[in-house]
Amino acid sequence: MLLNELFSGAPEIEISQLSVDSRMPMENAIFFCLNGIKYDGHDYIEEAVKNGAKVIVYSRDIEKKENAIYIKVADVNKTLKKTAVLFYEDPGKNIVQYVIGGNYGRCSVASFINHFLNKKEKCGYVGILGIRYDRTELRSSVTTLNALENIKILQTMKEHGITSCTFEANASSLNLQKLDSIDPSFFIYTCTDTNANENQLNEYFSYFRRYLYTLENSTVVLFNADDVSYMELSDCVDNYMTYGVYEDADYRISDIFLSGQGIAFSLTHEGKTYSLSCSLQGIVNVYNLTAAAAVLHQKGYPLEEIIEEMKDVPFVDGVMDRCDPLYNVIVDSAYDITSIDEICRYARKISEGHKAIGVISINYTDGDSRLEKIMQICQKNLDVTILTENESLEGEVMRILSRCDRYTKKDARVIHCDLRSLAIKNAIEIMNQGDTLIIIGKGNEKFLSMGLGKEFYQGDRFYVQKYLDKRRKEENDAESVN
């Protein structure tokens, strides 16, 4: 495509690609100087030109280098979206896009939507689990792709016949305008970490407000009516629906039943009540299933059909993931205080007179306020707490864990274990059938952040299965001797 087809009055030169990464080869490319949390694209113009960029799109005063055309704009992000849509011929035009935001539950809601839609059409996914479409699965180091990558992945999905796609969006990605390059038909808000301080919450909601104001009037927004976000954000849009236990919710949840075998609840919409039960775990999945069902219903699918399909919805990797049919071991990626509290209370509830045991992640960045809250939650709900590494400075794991001692009751059973795999082994060894073991902090992640980099880690599920198999073998050997 010619440059003057993308920018009025620009020279008539051939453009073969668009780029936001100065490190990559970019022959005949336009380089867009985006601002990130750590890096500003304006600082890497020289590198971009060396790697072949012919055009630089920028917004602040810079020192111009030779061998490039410079185009100054008021907003690089907006310009990137407009240019990419033209360059890639608006690949998202015929793909229904669902954006799911919130502190937690995003991955589950996106996965439930995908589970249903892929039985009706071809649905793609972009989020913490990577990039998935058709039979392709790609890993990603980030939850949300940047604005240009989102356009490119939509183009690829279009070529594969994808007709819908779900996108996970955290607050940081919305602040960086990563999702501004797509036009969703639906936006779903899940839950808020209400344990964040007032300044954090104000900043967090400011990112969502900015994003919601950018949405088209045709976008259907779905709010959790039981969450603080409903009052904070609902005035930003005109076209919205609600779900939750709240009696005036458009999709109302009631008669909730939780057990170690799964969940059951009633869902009422426009005076008609439906029953839903499945093997997923926890109150959070009651909300997640309802959000998915509500937005699919708004898309046009009958609620009866949606609910029937949701009865067999699979576990999401690393999200309230029950690892074994006999022993109640649950792996979850929870990090924020609200979700940790929810999972620990759930473990207490379903233990039914048995032990509730937790393997709890502690990070070297955790402040005293966070540590105190974590220990209060654990000691209120768990019979045994095993503290272990998640992200730690090399050689300092035990020192970090010992900081929790100042918030530990004298009669509480709290164990420090510097190796995460060993913490899981110890937990498996002390649990009995009927006990509940929750392993929090990593989910399906296959790495540990140690020192200056990441180290490979087999995964929580791997070690759960390894030590449960070892335990079963020892029990079988003992029975054969007797």
Legacy VTK file of the C-alpha trace (Angstrom):
# vtk DataFile Version 3.0
C-alpha trace
ASCII
DATASET POLYDATA
POINTS 482 float
0.000 0.000 0.000
1.180 3.529 -0.724
1.904 5.957 2.103
-0.318 8.660 0.596
-3.242 6.215 0.751
-2.772 6.078 4.514
-1.815 9.720 5.161
-3.216 12.505 3.032
-0.502 14.646 1.447
2.295 12.165 2.244
4.829 11.061 -0.415
3.895 8.236 -2.774
6.155 5.485 -1.425
5.417 1.804 -0.878
4.674 0.636 2.680
4.970 -3.082 3.361
4.328 -3.241 7.118
3.380 -1.406 10.302
5.440 -1.758 13.486
5.608 -0.710 17.138
8.749 -2.723 17.994
11.982 -0.952 17.052
14.025 -4.143 17.559
12.455 -6.022 14.654
13.461 -5.866 10.979
11.017 -3.464 9.344
11.926 -2.841 5.728
9.663 -0.161 4.237
7.700 0.036 7.496
5.862 2.751 9.399
7.070 2.860 13.006
4.558 4.172 15.551
6.035 5.704 18.724
3.757 4.253 21.381
4.098 4.995 25.095
4.202 2.038 27.483
4.593 1.578 31.224
8.369 1.126 30.996
9.255 2.304 27.509
8.463 5.206 25.203
8.695 4.517 21.482
10.033 8.033 20.891
13.289 6.934 22.551
13.844 4.181 19.964
13.412 6.047 16.697
17.086 5.769 15.768
16.987 1.990 16.265
13.792 1.734 14.189
15.346 3.666 11.300
18.459 1.451 11.428
16.203 -1.593 11.162
14.499 -0.316 8.014
11.644 1.964 9.074
10.901 4.518 6.335
8.222 6.483 8.200
8.047 7.613 11.830
4.689 8.551 13.379
5.260 10.534 16.575
3.541 13.005 18.920
6.173 14.867 20.959
9.229 16.921 20.027
12.086 14.727 18.828
15.456 14.965 17.124
14.822 13.849 13.566
17.280 11.473 11.916
18.005 11.208 8.229
16.615 8.538 5.872
13.060 8.666 7.207
9.796 10.552 6.731
8.348 12.051 9.930
4.614 12.504 10.520
3.561 14.278 13.713
0.097 13.504 15.115
-1.856 14.479 18.220
-2.436 10.887 19.365
-0.253 8.011 18.141
-2.643 5.349 19.473
-5.635 6.726 17.596
-3.561 7.158 14.467
-2.313 3.585 14.732
-5.860 2.232 14.934
-7.031 4.249 11.939
-3.955 3.346 9.872
-4.059 -0.357 10.781
-7.743 -0.648 9.878
-6.974 0.784 6.433
-3.760 -1.190 5.924
-5.274 -4.550 6.934
-8.682 -3.777 5.367
-10.640 -3.740 8.635
-10.252 -7.449 9.528
-12.554 -7.208 12.553
-15.509 -5.926 10.539
-17.147 -9.354 10.250
-15.882 -10.803 13.533
-18.075 -10.356 16.611
-15.724 -9.251 19.396
-16.259 -9.812 23.120
-14.031 -7.909 25.600
-13.953 -9.166 29.197
-12.523 -6.891 31.909
-12.258 -6.923 35.694
-9.796 -7.995 38.396
-10.550 -11.699 38.160
-12.864 -14.084 36.327
-11.892 -12.776 32.870
-10.305 -16.008 31.697
-13.216 -18.145 32.894
-15.903 -15.977 31.285
-13.955 -15.888 28.006
-13.454 -19.671 28.104
-17.140 -20.343 28.814
-18.161 -18.145 25.884
-15.671 -19.975 23.670
-16.926 -23.369 24.880
-20.440 -22.521 23.716
-19.651 -20.623 20.508
-17.219 -23.185 19.139
-20.109 -25.649 18.956
-22.025 -23.180 16.784
-19.337 -21.351 14.804
-15.603 -20.663 14.857
-14.586 -18.586 17.865
-11.100 -17.294 18.696
-9.547 -16.366 22.037
-6.846 -13.899 23.120
-5.852 -13.796 26.786
-3.810 -15.233 29.622
-4.009 -18.747 28.102
-2.457 -17.459 24.875
-3.972 -17.113 21.401
-6.381 -19.771 20.173
-8.328 -20.113 16.933
-9.382 -23.004 14.728
-6.817 -25.702 15.675
-4.045 -23.227 16.454
-2.751 -22.570 19.986
0.009 -19.994 20.563
1.535 -19.023 23.897
1.755 -15.363 24.889
3.759 -13.639 27.621
1.038 -11.004 28.140
-2.686 -11.069 28.888
-3.530 -8.437 26.272
-1.813 -7.881 22.942
-0.892 -4.372 21.872
-3.137 -2.411 19.517
-1.319 -3.436 16.342
-1.046 -7.100 17.342
-4.796 -7.201 17.942
-5.460 -5.978 14.402
-2.983 -8.506 12.978
-4.470 -11.430 14.901
-7.953 -10.468 13.712
-6.634 -10.516 10.144
-5.215 -14.006 10.697
-8.459 -15.199 12.276
-10.440 -13.767 9.380
-8.314 -15.830 6.973
-9.187 -18.944 9.019
-12.917 -18.289 8.901
-13.245 -17.124 12.528
-16.536 -15.302 13.094
-16.185 -14.290 16.759
-13.380 -13.712 19.278
-13.025 -13.093 23.003
-10.384 -10.709 24.401
-9.269 -10.459 28.031
-8.521 -6.926 29.211
-6.918 -5.903 32.499
-6.912 -2.297 33.706
-3.299 -1.724 32.685
-3.972 -2.753 29.083
-6.940 -0.381 28.908
-4.774 2.448 30.250
-2.248 1.740 27.490
-5.113 1.770 24.947
-4.258 -1.737 23.737
-7.921 -2.553 23.102
-8.715 0.729 21.360
-7.895 -0.844 17.994
-10.906 -3.171 18.118
-14.636 -2.390 18.217
-16.363 -4.898 20.515
-20.010 -5.802 20.180
-19.995 -6.789 23.856
-18.081 -5.712 26.965
-18.390 -7.752 30.185
-17.159 -6.576 33.582
-16.537 -9.348 36.146
-15.322 -8.432 39.656
-13.225 -5.857 41.521
-10.536 -6.380 44.140
-12.255 -4.376 46.866
-9.279 -4.849 49.204
-7.269 -2.364 47.153
-6.822 1.024 48.813
-8.860 4.060 47.788
-6.166 5.557 45.561
-5.652 2.256 43.755
-9.388 1.834 43.174
-9.767 5.400 41.891
-6.931 4.907 39.430
-8.251 1.482 38.436
-11.757 2.751 37.688
-10.392 5.775 35.818
-8.864 3.374 33.257
-12.200 1.629 32.743
-14.113 4.904 32.497
-11.814 6.143 29.746
-12.279 2.885 27.843
-16.058 2.766 28.268
-16.361 6.310 26.887
-14.631 5.127 23.692
-17.179 2.370 23.000
-19.798 2.718 20.317
-23.415 3.175 21.423
-24.181 -0.189 19.829
-21.835 -2.030 22.219
-23.784 -4.003 24.821
-22.149 -3.679 28.270
-22.764 -6.231 31.016
-22.111 -5.244 34.652
-21.975 -7.343 37.811
-24.755 -5.697 39.841
-23.320 -7.056 43.114
-19.916 -5.494 42.515
-18.782 -1.964 43.381
-18.001 -1.428 39.691
-21.719 -1.205 38.876
-22.115 2.049 40.788
-18.730 3.343 39.667
-19.012 2.668 35.933
-22.634 2.269 34.840
-23.064 6.003 34.222
-20.395 5.800 31.483
-22.689 3.932 29.079
-26.338 4.001 28.048
-26.749 0.463 26.723
-26.087 -1.960 29.581
-27.478 -5.058 31.305
-26.791 -6.465 34.780
-26.312 -9.866 36.407
-25.995 -10.957 40.031
-27.859 -11.793 43.222
-29.190 -8.217 43.373
-32.977 -8.499 43.075
-33.246 -5.977 40.222
-30.516 -7.613 38.115
-31.577 -8.429 34.559
-30.086 -11.909 34.992
-30.734 -12.759 38.634
-28.878 -15.479 40.539
-30.580 -17.333 43.423
-30.667 -20.671 45.313
-26.887 -21.083 45.200
-25.530 -24.467 46.344
-21.788 -25.100 46.673
-20.096 -28.437 47.354
-16.863 -30.245 46.655
-18.586 -31.877 43.695
-19.622 -28.663 41.995
-22.121 -25.813 41.947
-25.854 -25.422 41.385
-28.008 -22.289 41.185
-31.107 -20.728 39.634
-31.018 -18.014 36.971
-34.053 -15.792 36.410
-34.561 -13.538 33.398
-37.767 -11.696 32.490
-39.801 -13.716 34.959
-38.625 -17.148 33.814
-36.328 -19.255 36.026
-33.770 -21.800 34.841
-31.676 -24.299 36.836
-27.981 -24.786 36.177
-25.535 -27.228 37.761
-22.036 -28.368 36.796
-18.781 -29.698 38.258
-17.058 -26.295 38.421
-16.009 -25.052 41.861
-16.794 -21.927 43.893
-19.127 -18.948 44.008
-16.908 -17.105 41.537
-17.900 -19.592 38.827
-21.586 -19.026 39.588
-20.988 -15.407 38.557
-18.717 -16.328 35.656
-21.212 -18.773 34.154
-24.022 -16.249 34.558
-21.995 -13.522 32.817
-21.226 -15.850 29.903
-24.839 -17.030 29.656
-26.174 -13.466 29.771
-23.938 -12.126 27.014
-24.601 -15.152 24.790
-28.316 -14.605 25.317
-27.864 -10.954 24.330
-26.117 -12.230 21.191
-29.357 -14.052 20.327
-28.985 -17.615 21.576
-31.881 -19.108 23.635
-31.169 -19.338 27.362
-32.431 -22.938 27.459
-29.817 -23.931 24.888
-27.026 -21.984 26.607
-27.736 -23.481 30.035
-27.873 -27.019 28.656
-24.410 -26.575 27.122
-23.022 -24.964 30.305
-23.812 -28.111 32.313
-20.821 -29.791 30.678
-18.497 -26.787 30.604
-14.877 -27.904 31.282
-12.552 -26.592 33.965
-10.378 -23.675 32.892
-6.660 -24.392 33.279
-5.454 -22.957 36.571
-8.792 -21.380 37.548
-10.602 -23.166 40.404
-9.214 -26.255 38.708
-10.044 -29.503 40.540
-7.105 -31.775 39.865
-8.322 -35.194 41.043
-11.700 -37.001 41.199
-10.955 -38.590 44.605
-8.969 -35.950 46.491
-10.355 -32.422 46.564
-7.295 -30.487 45.368
-7.975 -27.122 43.726
-5.388 -25.065 41.820
-6.057 -21.383 41.184
-4.048 -18.418 39.906
-5.574 -16.008 42.461
-3.398 -13.049 43.410
-5.649 -10.239 44.609
-6.832 -10.300 48.218
-10.532 -10.509 47.368
-10.180 -13.696 45.328
-7.788 -15.275 47.870
-10.383 -14.589 50.556
-13.143 -16.065 48.382
-11.222 -19.286 47.721
-10.174 -19.764 51.352
-13.760 -19.262 52.561
-14.920 -21.738 49.931
-12.373 -24.306 51.147
-13.674 -23.883 54.691
-17.299 -24.239 53.570
-16.900 -27.467 51.600
-14.553 -29.210 54.041
-17.582 -30.260 56.141
-15.773 -31.195 59.322
-12.511 -32.115 57.591
-9.312 -30.088 57.260
-8.945 -27.099 54.940
-5.303 -26.836 53.839
-3.721 -24.084 51.762
-0.475 -23.659 49.845
-0.253 -19.874 49.703
2.156 -17.837 47.530
4.165 -14.984 49.022
6.007 -12.508 46.753
9.080 -10.485 47.646
7.147 -7.361 46.640
4.337 -8.010 49.140
4.010 -5.163 51.631
3.177 -5.546 55.319
-0.462 -4.577 54.807
-0.935 -7.298 52.198
0.859 -9.922 54.295
-1.295 -9.099 57.314
-4.486 -9.470 55.271
-3.339 -12.782 53.779
-2.512 -14.209 57.189
-5.828 -13.050 58.643
-7.682 -14.792 55.809
-5.681 -18.009 56.154
-5.986 -18.236 59.922
-9.718 -17.611 59.783
-10.424 -20.266 57.155
-7.578 -22.809 56.996
-6.507 -25.484 59.454
-3.016 -25.656 57.932
-1.281 -22.895 55.962
1.881 -23.663 53.975
3.604 -20.468 52.829
5.846 -20.763 49.787
7.529 -18.936 46.932
5.909 -17.325 43.957
8.145 -14.451 42.905
11.240 -14.250 45.076
14.739 -12.833 45.101
17.252 -15.642 44.849
18.402 -16.874 48.257
15.881 -14.776 50.184
12.768 -16.957 50.115
12.808 -17.971 53.793
13.515 -14.416 54.935
10.530 -13.221 52.936
8.287 -15.946 54.350
9.417 -15.188 57.902
7.964 -11.679 57.573
4.571 -13.327 57.949
5.429 -14.494 61.488
4.543 -11.124 62.997
0.943 -11.672 61.801
0.675 -15.343 62.812
-1.279 -16.440 65.876
0.647 -18.606 68.343
-1.759 -21.529 68.026
-2.000 -21.373 64.216
-0.474 -24.172 62.159
1.698 -22.282 59.668
4.545 -23.941 57.790
7.275 -22.199 55.778
8.545 -24.049 52.716
10.978 -22.340 50.352
10.517 -24.736 47.407
7.051 -24.615 45.847
7.140 -28.243 44.688
8.075 -29.327 48.227
5.224 -27.268 49.668
2.786 -29.173 47.447
4.403 -32.482 48.454
3.998 -31.658 52.153
0.368 -30.658 51.644
-0.453 -33.904 49.807
1.179 -35.936 52.580
-0.874 -34.402 55.399
-4.281 -34.361 53.673
-6.889 -37.101 53.976
-9.915 -37.949 51.874
-12.576 -35.401 52.713
-9.998 -32.658 53.275
-9.754 -29.736 50.863
-6.394 -28.512 49.568
-6.159 -25.193 47.750
-2.963 -24.187 45.929
-2.980 -20.482 45.152
-0.818 -18.155 43.097
0.400 -19.842 39.906
-2.544 -21.502 38.202
-1.307 -22.998 34.923
1.920 -20.947 34.800
5.078 -22.897 34.000
7.661 -20.533 35.445
8.849 -18.976 38.705
10.217 -15.441 38.762
13.491 -15.681 40.665
16.128 -12.988 40.953
16.552 -11.230 37.633
14.693 -13.689 35.433
12.233 -16.538 35.088
12.992 -20.168 35.891
11.153 -23.115 34.355
8.639 -24.744 36.675
6.722 -27.932 35.881
3.481 -26.447 37.172
1.276 -26.910 40.224
-0.886 -29.500 38.506
2.182 -31.568 37.592
3.352 -31.787 41.201
-0.148 -32.460 42.525
-0.447 -35.440 40.195
3.107 -36.607 40.918
2.657 -36.717 44.688
-0.904 -38.056 44.570
0.326 -40.922 42.361
3.163 -41.554 44.814
0.703 -41.561 47.712
-1.657 -43.996 45.952
1.207 -46.354 45.170
2.307 -46.361 48.815
-1.279 -46.972 49.970
-1.729 -49.825 47.479
1.587 -51.386 48.535
0.512 -51.225 52.187
-2.825 -52.887 51.382
-1.145 -55.709 49.455
1.170 -56.415 52.422
-1.788 -56.554 54.814
LINES 1 483
482 0 1 2 3 4 5 6 7 8 9 10 11 12 13 14 15 16 17 18 19 20 21 22 23 24 25 26 27 28 29 30 31 32 33 34 35 36 37 38 39 40 41 42 43 44 45 46 47 48 49 50 51 52 53 54 55 56 57 58 59 60 61 62 63 64 65 66 67 68 69 70 71 72 73 74 75 76 77 78 79 80 81 82 83 84 85 86 87 88 89 90 91 92 93 94 95 96 97 98 99 100 101 102 103 104 105 106 107 108 109 110 111 112 113 114 115 116 117 118 119 120 121 122 123 124 125 126 127 128 129 130 131 132 133 134 135 136 137 138 139 140 141 142 143 144 145 146 147 148 149 150 151 152 153 154 155 156 157 158 159 160 161 162 163 164 165 166 167 168 169 170 171 172 173 174 175 176 177 178 179 180 181 182 183 184 185 186 187 188 189 190 191 192 193 194 195 196 197 198 199 200 201 202 203 204 205 206 207 208 209 210 211 212 213 214 215 216 217 218 219 220 221 222 223 224 225 226 227 228 229 230 231 232 233 234 235 236 237 238 239 240 241 242 243 244 245 246 247 248 249 250 251 252 253 254 255 256 257 258 259 260 261 262 263 264 265 266 267 268 269 270 271 272 273 274 275 276 277 278 279 280 281 282 283 284 285 286 287 288 289 290 291 292 293 294 295 296 297 298 299 300 301 302 303 304 305 306 307 308 309 310 311 312 313 314 315 316 317 318 319 320 321 322 323 324 325 326 327 328 329 330 331 332 333 334 335 336 337 338 339 340 341 342 343 344 345 346 347 348 349 350 351 352 353 354 355 356 357 358 359 360 361 362 363 364 365 366 367 368 369 370 371 372 373 374 375 376 377 378 379 380 381 382 383 384 385 386 387 388 389 390 391 392 393 394 395 396 397 398 399 400 401 402 403 404 405 406 407 408 409 410 411 412 413 414 415 416 417 418 419 420 421 422 423 424 425 426 427 428 429 430 431 432 433 434 435 436 437 438 439 440 441 442 443 444 445 446 447 448 449 450 451 452 453 454 455 456 457 458 459 460 461 462 463 464 465 466 467 468 469 470 471 472 473 474 475 476 477 478 479 480 481
